[in-house]
Amino acid sequence: MQDIHNGISAARLDGVAWRKSQRSNSQGACVELARLDSATVAMRNSRDPQGTALIYPAGAVRALVSALRAGEFDDLIS
């Protein structure tokens, strides 16, 4: 297994399936996510697919998505 760590180059994450929201705009300024295993999720900037990947516990990503759905960060974009 490769040494996966926060700040790893996304290019080194072989065989992962990167996904972005269907609501993403055509400007390419999107966050893409990939499940690395049952406990870990990677995030990267779609404009720099070979750049840095941030690695998070799946539970933290689950909490973020839940908070976004609940509108807890709406004030940041209004």
ZAVEX-749022 format. One record per atom (N, C-alpha, C): residue in one letter; x, y, z. Coordinates in steps of 0.2 Angstrom, whole numbers, plus 5000, padded with zeros to 4 digits. Layout:
aXYZ;...
! end
This chain:
m500449945000;m500050005000;m500450065000;q500350114996;q500750174996;q500650215002;d501150255003;d501050305009;d500650365007;i500050365010;i499550415009;i499550465015;h499650525013;h499650575018;h499450645016;n499250685021;n498950745019;n499450785015;g499250815009;g499750855005;g500050815000;i499950744999;i500150704994;i499950734987;s500350724982;s500150744975;s499650694973;a499050724970;a498550684968;a498650634963;a499250654959;a499450614954;a499750544957;r499950544963;r500150484966;r499550434969;l498950464968;l498450424971;l498150374965;d498550324964;d498350284958;d497650244959;g497350244953;g496750204953;g496150224957;v496150294959;v495550324963;v495050354957;a494450354959;a493950384955;a493750454957;w494050504954;w493850574956;w493150594954;r492750624958;r492050644957;r491950714959;k491550754955;k491350824957;k490650824957;s490350874960;s489650884960;s489350894953;q488750874952;q488450884945;q488250964945;r488250994950;r488051064951;r488751104949;s489251074948;s489851114947;s489751164941;n490151214941;n490051264935;n490551244929;s490451274924;s490951264918;s491551294918;q491751334924;q492351374924;q492951324927;g492751264929;g493251224931;g493551234938;a493251274942;a493451294949;a493051254954;c493151184954;c492751144958;c493251104963;v492951074968;v493251024972;v493050954970;e493550914969;e493450844967;e493550804973;l493150744974;l493250704980;l493350634977;a493750594981;a493850524979;a493950484986;r493550424986;r493550384992;r494250334991;l494650344996;l495250304995;l495150234998;d494750225004;d494550165007;d493950185011;s493750135015;s493150145019;s493150195024;a493750215026;a493850265031;a494150335029;t494350335022;t494750395020;t494450425014;v494450495013;v494250525007;v494750575005;a494950584999;a495450634997;a495050694993;m495250754993;m494950814990;m495550844986;r495350864980;r495850904976;r495450964972;n495851004970;n495651064965;n495551034958;s495051044955;s494951014948;s495351054943;r495551114945;r496051154940;r496751134941;d496851094946;d497551064947;d497550994948;p497350954944;p497250884945;p497850844947;q498450874946;q499050834948;q499350864954;g499050914957;g499250954963;g499150914969;t499050954974;t499050934981;t498350904982;a498350844986;a497750814988;a497650824996;l497150834998;l497050845006;l496650775008;i496850745013;i496650685015;i496250695021;y495650665022;y495150675027;y494850605029;p494750595036;p494350545038;p493650545035;a493350485033;a492650485030;a492150525035;g492250515041;g491750545046;g491750615046;a492350645045;a492450715044;a492050745038;v492150705032;v491850725026;v491050725027;r490850665030;r490150655031;r489850715035;a490250735040;a489950795045;a489950855041;l490450865036;l490450925032;l489850925027;v489750875024;v489150865019;v488450875023;s488450845029;s487850855033;s487750935035;a488250965037;a488251035038;a488051075032;l488351065027;l488151095020;l487451095019;r487151025019;r486451015018;r486051055022;a486251065029;a485851095034;a485851175033;g486351195028;g486351265027;g486851305032;e487251265036;e487651295041;e488151345038;f488351345032;f488851385029;f488551435024;d487951435024;d487651485019;d487851555019;d487951575025;d488151645026;d488851665023;l489251615021;l489851625018;l489851645011;i489251625008;i489151635001;i488551684999;s488251715004;s487751765003;s487951835004;
! end
